[in-house]
Amino acid sequence: MDSQDKTRFEIHGKSSVKYHLKANHVVEAKRWFWTLNNAIQWAKDEAKEEEKRQTRHAEVLRQAKIEQIEGRAPDTASESPSLAGTKSNGKGLAPPSLGVPSNSGTRLSTYASRTTLESTIADDEDGSFSPYDQGPPSNEVNRVHSHVTTAPDFEGDEDDYGDYASSRDMPPADKDALNITAQSAKLQLDILSNVASSLQIEKSRDPSLSLSEPAVDQALAAYEAAVSSLKGLVQNLLKISRDRDSYWQYRLNREAFLRKMWEESMARVAHEHEELQSKMGESEEKRRRTKRALKEALENSSANTSHPASKAPSRVQGVTDGDAGDADAEEEDLQVTEEGSEMPRGGDQETRPALGRKKSTLSQISSLYDSASDDEDEFFDAIDAGEIEVENLVGAEVTGETEKPGEETSELRAVKRTEVAPSFKGYEDPIRDKLKMDYDNRPKISLWGILKSMIGKDMTKMTLPVSFNEPTSLLQRVAEDLEYADLLDIAADRPDSMERLVYVATYAASEYASTIGRVAKPFNPLLGETFEYARPDKGYRFFVEQVSHHPPVGAAWAESPKWDYWGESALKSKFYGKSFDINLLGTWFLKLRPASGGEELYTWKKVTSSVIGIITGNPTVDNYGLMEIKNWTTGEVCYLDFKPRGWKASSAYQVTGKVVDSDGSPKWSIGGRWNDKIYARHTPGFEAQVSGQDPESAKTFLVWQSHPRPSGIPFNLTPFVITLNALPDSLKAYLPPTDTRRRPDQRAMEEGEYDLAATEKHRVEEKQRAKRREREARGDEYEPQWFTRAKCPVTGEEFWSHNGKYWESRDAQDWSVSEDIF
């Protein structure tokens, strides 16, 4: 305890380590002080007791060995008369060459008899682990034995099971009794062997030796005693073995029973949660319909407020029946105070009570049905119902027509086009539009049944059956980001930087559209595995390399005449039982070459992807989190909020955000669903009512719409994803041996040969492990072939920079630096 401050105390550890703690009160500090000291003393006492037990057991074994070697009787006071006779006459059966005195058999038989006697006493007391244990008293042993006998029926208190679940799973008696009893049985067998050998030697020395001889009679008596003792020891061994088997069988059955109960409880909770979400969603939809109906009734009754004073009685009656006028229309005729009274600007005095009640009714309804997401929901509902006219942002003259590139920009784009064009060799064939298989016929295995033992673990380090995979790689998942690369081309041609940021942000959100229905696991790339992809019709090329295995990192680089796109797919995943999350850690960079000239640098980080509904058997992909897309050249920023899937059906796939200028003033609002469509509006955008007064903010522009997902494609792949793993003959000659398309297990998976895929997957993974062991033995560290570590001069962040050698090697068809990884 601290002598100055009674609320402080110290804990002194090893190597002069000290922990200083402070309690909220003196009493609390003293309680901690005494509790910790008692715990320390208890631990010391336990250690001393354990040491004593080990010493006693070691002494017993040592004595047994000494008695076996030296032939010394364990208890001289209990020597038999025959032993005394043997000593007096000096006769013995064992010759000196055996190293066993003639009386050794009798002495050891006496020890065996004592063992048998104690074993018999233990049996009479219903002991479970023989008298050699120095552990708990007999009542503790009996309690354990009684539990064992009732184990299969799972009867007994939970407290009893709690005792078994302690750190001392097996009683100390059971840990040592088996060894000691087995040692004693071995000792008795040695005695029997020595007696038999002595008889044989004596018989060969004196063929006329008869059974009536005293020495033979003594030997037979010792032999009989040893056999009797051995029989008791064997019974003890069998008893201990049965007890141990029953004990652990009980533990195994109990664990299986509890695990089954836990799984059933988890499944029940998940189903109840889904039912609750469904009911709450229905309730929310009913509430919104009621609010819309009331609002329509108020708007319809607003026409009555502009009638002459003679219509006042009917207006009053309408309010009494539940109808109310529109607040906006009433503001022309009256001013409403907080108490509900009104100050007329004109009109008949008789209308005042009715108008006041209408205004109060509107306020009450608005407050009753107020919700933070109602405005956004109304906006999406209005668009779906066709109540809001949507224009195409590309065709609309928002800030001017699409700008033609200047001379400087045209030159930059032409140079880049010249660099990219040679990479289109091998991609002359039409893009693939279907797989070899027509439907997903993978063996059906419960995903929950496999994953339940992996809760809390990193998904990238798990080994799952190949039937959980889809015929794509994580490297190809990175390439899926380019499905809507047209948005970047459009952004480069927009004249206004704010509009360019709208398209870049929409592109960042569109990268998740392909995840819908994609719950199968892609193949984990091998270290050094690569993937290239080029689209002559789109004008870009893409390349990615697995530069690290633990943690898994894939470095990617894409080029087009109008933009460059690069980053790293560094992910960290964890399974939580009900779902597993995939956190993407890398930063993504975009260098845009706008038509107005110069270059603009954008950066953003991806949000968290989650697979939910695993327990209920309806896995669904959800993406949630905040994303910040920044234009480092102009200082403008777009903030996107991917909303997590809630209990309302309308909340699924929602994304909202705003674009602010360098001063932080919002200029654009973005919203929609990342799996379908994304819209943009001028400020105040979604913050304004659908029927707002600002005509400019009422305009809604469609920025992006996802490609239709055709039915009948296995694994829920998109048409774009189907093209990634295609390997036409014209392309084979240009690909390196490390390209994902050449991976045998993934190719077998695509062709429906699942057994071959599983075999090949195991083979290539073992080959990778062998290469890693070779590098470790040599002390080498793996160095990527096509990427080097660099630092962005603008943001200061480190990234993997493409060294440009891959496309040079492709043009020269020189893959001598590539390793044989497949």
PyMOL commands that set and color helices and strands:
alter all, ss='L'
color gray80, all
select helices_A, chain A and resi 14-16+26-70+76-78+81-89+96-98+104-124+138-149+151-153+158-164+172-205+214-306+309-320+327-330+351-368+374-384+407-424+447-454+459-461+466-468+474-484+486-493+497-510+513-515+649-651+685-687+714-716+719-722+729-732+740-742+744-750+754-778+805-812
alter helices_A, ss='H'
color red, helices_A
select strands_A, chain A and resi 8-12+18-22+334-336+342-344+390-392+469-473+521-523+530-535+540-548+553-560+563-575+580-584+587-592+600-605+608-612+620-631+637-642+654-660+666-673+677-682+700-705+787-791+798-802
alter strands_A, ss='S'
color yellow, strands_A
deselect
rebuild
show_as cartoon
